[in-house]
Amino acid sequence: MTRQVHIVIVDDHPVVCFGLAALISLQPDMVVIGEAGSGEEACAICLERVPDVVLMDLKLPGLSGVQAIRRIRETHPGIRFIVL
């Protein structure tokens, strides 16, 4: 059995999150384990669920994507990021 890649999507535009989640769901080896609309939400989800990869928008309300990446890496340096 193939190991699934666990992904969190972070974007403040719901349509973008929905579209990315729909595309990812077509891949048998990938699964979306969370979605966030802000940097703060991204930090909380990553702390709780520890994804393999985070698709991160840099322009977010409140805590920016760059700031969120830094915070997440402090506790989970193994998480990888793809910047949108």
C-alpha positions, -999 to +999 in steps of 0.1 A: +000+000+000+013+035-009+017+060+018-005+091+014+010+126+015-010+147+040-016+182+029-029+214+045-041+242+022-037+278+034-054+306+014-078+334+024-099+328-008-123+299-003-126+293-040-088+287-042-089+263-013-119+244-028-102+242-062-069+229-049-086+204-026-106+191-056-075+187-077-056+170-048-085+146-042-080+132-077-046+119-066-046+085-050-015+092-029-025+126-016-051+137+010-061+172+023-062+170+061-070+206+067-077+241+053-070+275+068-078+310+058-052+328+080-017+324+093-030+318+128-053+291+116-025+275+097-003+274+128-030+258+148-039+231+122-002+222+116+004+219+153-026+196+157-024+175+125+013+177+114+010+175+076+037+165+053+032+195+030+016+229+034+004+249+004+008+284+017-004+317+004+019+345+015-006+373+016-029+365+045-049+386+069-032+390+102-001+367+104+015+366+070+024+334+052+061+340+058+055+345+095+033+314+097+060+293+080+086+305+106+063+296+135+054+262+121+090+254+114+099+262+151+079+232+163+078+210+132+110+215+110+101+185+089+070+200+073+076+211+038+061+242+022+050+251-013+043+288-016+013+299-037 
